[in-house]
Amino acid sequence: MSIVLDVVPPATAKYIRKNTGKIANAIDKASSLLHGEIYQALLSAGVPTSIARNIAWAIDAFLL
């Protein structure tokens, strides 16, 4: 989050600092949705289940 705070305008950084819990919860929900979408897309492409799960997890870990 410190990287985000470094690149956003001061008013946005102030909002983030005051609302970290709300923002963290929203990011957690988005992460779950993103993971599911990536996983399903990989399965649709014919990637085996265990491999798709590992790839989706690695992308989640890298992005979020």
SVG drawing of the C-alpha trace seen along z (x, -y; Angstrom):
<svg xmlns="http://www.w3.org/2000/svg" viewBox="-16 -16 22 48">
<polyline fill="none" stroke="black" stroke-width="0.4" points="0.0,0.0 2.9,-2.3 3.6,-2.3 0.0,-3.4 0.3,-6.2 3.4,-7.4 1.7,-7.8 -1.8,-9.1 -2.7,-12.8 -2.5,-13.9 -6.3,-13.9 -6.5,-10.3 -3.7,-9.3 -5.4,-10.9 -8.7,-9.1 -6.8,-5.8 -5.2,-6.2 -8.5,-7.0 -10.4,-4.1 -7.9,-1.3 -10.3,1.3 -13.0,0.5 -10.4,0.5 -8.8,3.8 -12.2,5.5 -13.0,4.4 -9.7,5.6 -10.2,8.9 -13.5,9.4 -12.1,8.3 -9.2,10.8 -11.7,13.6 -13.6,12.7 -10.4,12.3 -9.1,15.6 -12.3,17.4 -12.3,15.7 -8.7,16.6 -9.3,20.1 -12.4,20.6 -10.7,19.1 -7.8,21.5 -10.1,24.4 -12.1,23.3 -8.8,23.2 -8.2,26.8 -5.6,26.4 -5.8,29.3 -7.5,28.5 -4.4,28.8 -2.3,26.7 -5.0,24.1 -5.3,23.8 -1.6,23.3 -1.4,20.7 -4.4,18.8 -2.8,18.8 0.5,17.6 -1.2,14.7 -3.1,13.7 0.1,13.8 1.9,11.6 -0.9,9.1 -2.4,8.8"/>
</svg>
